[in-house]
């Protein structure tokens, strides 16, 4: 039987390694587009699940929603609070687990997540929690990387060096309509399933590799376990992923990565 609690303990330690907001802040546009797609209204109660440094919560707060972000990584929550304060946004950040959300039933008009809930090891339990805390007639809006996109291929490369625990399905399955149907069944009517791309813009593929090794918690943690020779090999493999997707016509990196933006209504 898969020990999901032990897995989450290790995940949490990984996300608290490095400095993920240095990566996550660059993804803000995904949250802005998601909140727009969900047509959030001023005064609505919005929950950002596995919020990291709070991209979607802050996007909702900019539109005068009553925004809450929940995550299990304390350092990310603290950076979220600092961001909200700096931008004069009213956001509540709360420590909590996506598989056991610290909220009552039907508490939110919109429950959302940008490339966050997809990392919960127990996919079904996380999906059940998204439904539970959303009021009937309320919306669920999630953005998740696809298996075939650049980030999906990066995760495949990382998995070659650090295979996922037994019993844990790949998070990128959340980026496929079929998996959403499996997880949510007839409890959510998906009104919009849109494949979008986010362009990773870095100085070069090597700069991308270095940035993720330095700041993207799970990759930072993995890098710290490798020998010097293996680290060089891993760094080169990591750079090769965005290089294959690069569309820049100069010496920089512009690597589009697919993600699935899904917006649905919770049925009664």
Secondary structure as a PSIPRED ss2 file (coil, helix, strand):
# PSIPRED VFORMAT (PSIPRED V4.0)

   1 X C   1.000  0.000  0.000
   2 X C   1.000  0.000  0.000
   3 X C   1.000  0.000  0.000
   4 X H   0.000  1.000  0.000
   5 X H   0.000  1.000  0.000
   6 X H   0.000  1.000  0.000
   7 X H   0.000  1.000  0.000
   8 X H   0.000  1.000  0.000
   9 X H   0.000  1.000  0.000
  10 X H   0.000  1.000  0.000
  11 X H   0.000  1.000  0.000
  12 X H   0.000  1.000  0.000
  13 X H   0.000  1.000  0.000
  14 X H   0.000  1.000  0.000
  15 X H   0.000  1.000  0.000
  16 X C   1.000  0.000  0.000
  17 X C   1.000  0.000  0.000
  18 X C   1.000  0.000  0.000
  19 X C   1.000  0.000  0.000
  20 X C   1.000  0.000  0.000
  21 X H   0.000  1.000  0.000
  22 X H   0.000  1.000  0.000
  23 X H   0.000  1.000  0.000
  24 X H   0.000  1.000  0.000
  25 X H   0.000  1.000  0.000
  26 X H   0.000  1.000  0.000
  27 X H   0.000  1.000  0.000
  28 X H   0.000  1.000  0.000
  29 X H   0.000  1.000  0.000
  30 X H   0.000  1.000  0.000
  31 X H   0.000  1.000  0.000
  32 X H   0.000  1.000  0.000
  33 X H   0.000  1.000  0.000
  34 X H   0.000  1.000  0.000
  35 X H   0.000  1.000  0.000
  36 X H   0.000  1.000  0.000
  37 X H   0.000  1.000  0.000
  38 X C   1.000  0.000  0.000
  39 X C   1.000  0.000  0.000
  40 X C   1.000  0.000  0.000
  41 X C   1.000  0.000  0.000
  42 X C   1.000  0.000  0.000
  43 X C   1.000  0.000  0.000
  44 X C   1.000  0.000  0.000
  45 X E   0.000  0.000  1.000
  46 X E   0.000  0.000  1.000
  47 X E   0.000  0.000  1.000
  48 X E   0.000  0.000  1.000
  49 X E   0.000  0.000  1.000
  50 X C   1.000  0.000  0.000
  51 X C   1.000  0.000  0.000
  52 X C   1.000  0.000  0.000
  53 X C   1.000  0.000  0.000
  54 X C   1.000  0.000  0.000
  55 X H   0.000  1.000  0.000
  56 X H   0.000  1.000  0.000
  57 X H   0.000  1.000  0.000
  58 X H   0.000  1.000  0.000
  59 X H   0.000  1.000  0.000
  60 X H   0.000  1.000  0.000
  61 X H   0.000  1.000  0.000
  62 X H   0.000  1.000  0.000
  63 X C   1.000  0.000  0.000
  64 X C   1.000  0.000  0.000
  65 X C   1.000  0.000  0.000
  66 X E   0.000  0.000  1.000
  67 X E   0.000  0.000  1.000
  68 X E   0.000  0.000  1.000
  69 X E   0.000  0.000  1.000
  70 X E   0.000  0.000  1.000
  71 X E   0.000  0.000  1.000
  72 X C   1.000  0.000  0.000
  73 X C   1.000  0.000  0.000
  74 X H   0.000  1.000  0.000
  75 X H   0.000  1.000  0.000
  76 X H   0.000  1.000  0.000
  77 X H   0.000  1.000  0.000
  78 X H   0.000  1.000  0.000
  79 X H   0.000  1.000  0.000
  80 X H   0.000  1.000  0.000
  81 X H   0.000  1.000  0.000
  82 X H   0.000  1.000  0.000
  83 X H   0.000  1.000  0.000
  84 X H   0.000  1.000  0.000
  85 X H   0.000  1.000  0.000
  86 X H   0.000  1.000  0.000
  87 X C   1.000  0.000  0.000
  88 X C   1.000  0.000  0.000
  89 X C   1.000  0.000  0.000
  90 X C   1.000  0.000  0.000
  91 X E   0.000  0.000  1.000
  92 X E   0.000  0.000  1.000
  93 X E   0.000  0.000  1.000
  94 X E   0.000  0.000  1.000
  95 X E   0.000  0.000  1.000
  96 X C   1.000  0.000  0.000
  97 X E   0.000  0.000  1.000
  98 X C   1.000  0.000  0.000
  99 X C   1.000  0.000  0.000
 100 X E   0.000  0.000  1.000
 101 X C   1.000  0.000  0.000
 102 X C   1.000  0.000  0.000
 103 X C   1.000  0.000  0.000
 104 X C   1.000  0.000  0.000
 105 X C   1.000  0.000  0.000
 106 X C   1.000  0.000  0.000
 107 X C   1.000  0.000  0.000
 108 X E   0.000  0.000  1.000
 109 X E   0.000  0.000  1.000
 110 X E   0.000  0.000  1.000
 111 X E   0.000  0.000  1.000
 112 X E   0.000  0.000  1.000
 113 X E   0.000  0.000  1.000
 114 X E   0.000  0.000  1.000
 115 X C   1.000  0.000  0.000
 116 X C   1.000  0.000  0.000
 117 X H   0.000  1.000  0.000
 118 X H   0.000  1.000  0.000
 119 X H   0.000  1.000  0.000
 120 X C   1.000  0.000  0.000
 121 X C   1.000  0.000  0.000
 122 X C   1.000  0.000  0.000
 123 X H   0.000  1.000  0.000
 124 X H   0.000  1.000  0.000
 125 X H   0.000  1.000  0.000
 126 X H   0.000  1.000  0.000
 127 X H   0.000  1.000  0.000
 128 X H   0.000  1.000  0.000
 129 X H   0.000  1.000  0.000
 130 X H   0.000  1.000  0.000
 131 X H   0.000  1.000  0.000
 132 X H   0.000  1.000  0.000
 133 X H   0.000  1.000  0.000
 134 X E   0.000  0.000  1.000
 135 X E   0.000  0.000  1.000
 136 X E   0.000  0.000  1.000
 137 X E   0.000  0.000  1.000
 138 X E   0.000  0.000  1.000
 139 X E   0.000  0.000  1.000
 140 X E   0.000  0.000  1.000
 141 X E   0.000  0.000  1.000
 142 X E   0.000  0.000  1.000
 143 X E   0.000  0.000  1.000
 144 X E   0.000  0.000  1.000
 145 X E   0.000  0.000  1.000
 146 X C   1.000  0.000  0.000
 147 X C   1.000  0.000  0.000
 148 X C   1.000  0.000  0.000
 149 X C   1.000  0.000  0.000
 150 X H   0.000  1.000  0.000
 151 X H   0.000  1.000  0.000
 152 X H   0.000  1.000  0.000
 153 X H   0.000  1.000  0.000
 154 X H   0.000  1.000  0.000
 155 X H   0.000  1.000  0.000
 156 X H   0.000  1.000  0.000
 157 X H   0.000  1.000  0.000
 158 X H   0.000  1.000  0.000
 159 X H   0.000  1.000  0.000
 160 X H   0.000  1.000  0.000
 161 X H   0.000  1.000  0.000
 162 X C   1.000  0.000  0.000
 163 X C   1.000  0.000  0.000
 164 X C   1.000  0.000  0.000
 165 X C   1.000  0.000  0.000
 166 X C   1.000  0.000  0.000
 167 X C   1.000  0.000  0.000
 168 X C   1.000  0.000  0.000
 169 X C   1.000  0.000  0.000
 170 X C   1.000  0.000  0.000
 171 X H   0.000  1.000  0.000
 172 X H   0.000  1.000  0.000
 173 X H   0.000  1.000  0.000
 174 X H   0.000  1.000  0.000
 175 X H   0.000  1.000  0.000
 176 X C   1.000  0.000  0.000
 177 X H   0.000  1.000  0.000
 178 X H   0.000  1.000  0.000
 179 X H   0.000  1.000  0.000
 180 X H   0.000  1.000  0.000
 181 X H   0.000  1.000  0.000
 182 X H   0.000  1.000  0.000
 183 X H   0.000  1.000  0.000
 184 X H   0.000  1.000  0.000
 185 X H   0.000  1.000  0.000
 186 X H   0.000  1.000  0.000
 187 X H   0.000  1.000  0.000
 188 X E   0.000  0.000  1.000
 189 X E   0.000  0.000  1.000
 190 X E   0.000  0.000  1.000
 191 X E   0.000  0.000  1.000
 192 X E   0.000  0.000  1.000
 193 X E   0.000  0.000  1.000
 194 X E   0.000  0.000  1.000
 195 X E   0.000  0.000  1.000
 196 X E   0.000  0.000  1.000
 197 X E   0.000  0.000  1.000
 198 X E   0.000  0.000  1.000
 199 X E   0.000  0.000  1.000
 200 X E   0.000  0.000  1.000
 201 X E   0.000  0.000  1.000
 202 X E   0.000  0.000  1.000
 203 X C   1.000  0.000  0.000
 204 X C   1.000  0.000  0.000
 205 X H   0.000  1.000  0.000
 206 X H   0.000  1.000  0.000
 207 X H   0.000  1.000  0.000
 208 X H   0.000  1.000  0.000
 209 X H   0.000  1.000  0.000
 210 X H   0.000  1.000  0.000
 211 X H   0.000  1.000  0.000
 212 X H   0.000  1.000  0.000
 213 X H   0.000  1.000  0.000
 214 X H   0.000  1.000  0.000
 215 X H   0.000  1.000  0.000
 216 X C   1.000  0.000  0.000
 217 X H   0.000  1.000  0.000
 218 X H   0.000  1.000  0.000
 219 X H   0.000  1.000  0.000
 220 X H   0.000  1.000  0.000
 221 X H   0.000  1.000  0.000
 222 X H   0.000  1.000  0.000
 223 X H   0.000  1.000  0.000
 224 X C   1.000  0.000  0.000
 225 X C   1.000  0.000  0.000
 226 X C   1.000  0.000  0.000
 227 X C   1.000  0.000  0.000
 228 X H   0.000  1.000  0.000
 229 X H   0.000  1.000  0.000
 230 X H   0.000  1.000  0.000
 231 X H   0.000  1.000  0.000
 232 X H   0.000  1.000  0.000
 233 X H   0.000  1.000  0.000
 234 X H   0.000  1.000  0.000
 235 X H   0.000  1.000  0.000
 236 X H   0.000  1.000  0.000
 237 X H   0.000  1.000  0.000
 238 X H   0.000  1.000  0.000
 239 X H   0.000  1.000  0.000
 240 X H   0.000  1.000  0.000
 241 X H   0.000  1.000  0.000
 242 X H   0.000  1.000  0.000
 243 X H   0.000  1.000  0.000
 244 X H   0.000  1.000  0.000
 245 X H   0.000  1.000  0.000
 246 X E   0.000  0.000  1.000
 247 X C   1.000  0.000  0.000
 248 X C   1.000  0.000  0.000
 249 X C   1.000  0.000  0.000
 250 X C   1.000  0.000  0.000
 251 X C   1.000  0.000  0.000
 252 X C   1.000  0.000  0.000
 253 X E   0.000  0.000  1.000
 254 X E   0.000  0.000  1.000
 255 X E   0.000  0.000  1.000
 256 X E   0.000  0.000  1.000
 257 X E   0.000  0.000  1.000
 258 X E   0.000  0.000  1.000
 259 X E   0.000  0.000  1.000
 260 X E   0.000  0.000  1.000
 261 X E   0.000  0.000  1.000
 262 X E   0.000  0.000  1.000
 263 X E   0.000  0.000  1.000
 264 X E   0.000  0.000  1.000
 265 X E   0.000  0.000  1.000
 266 X E   0.000  0.000  1.000
 267 X C   1.000  0.000  0.000
 268 X C   1.000  0.000  0.000
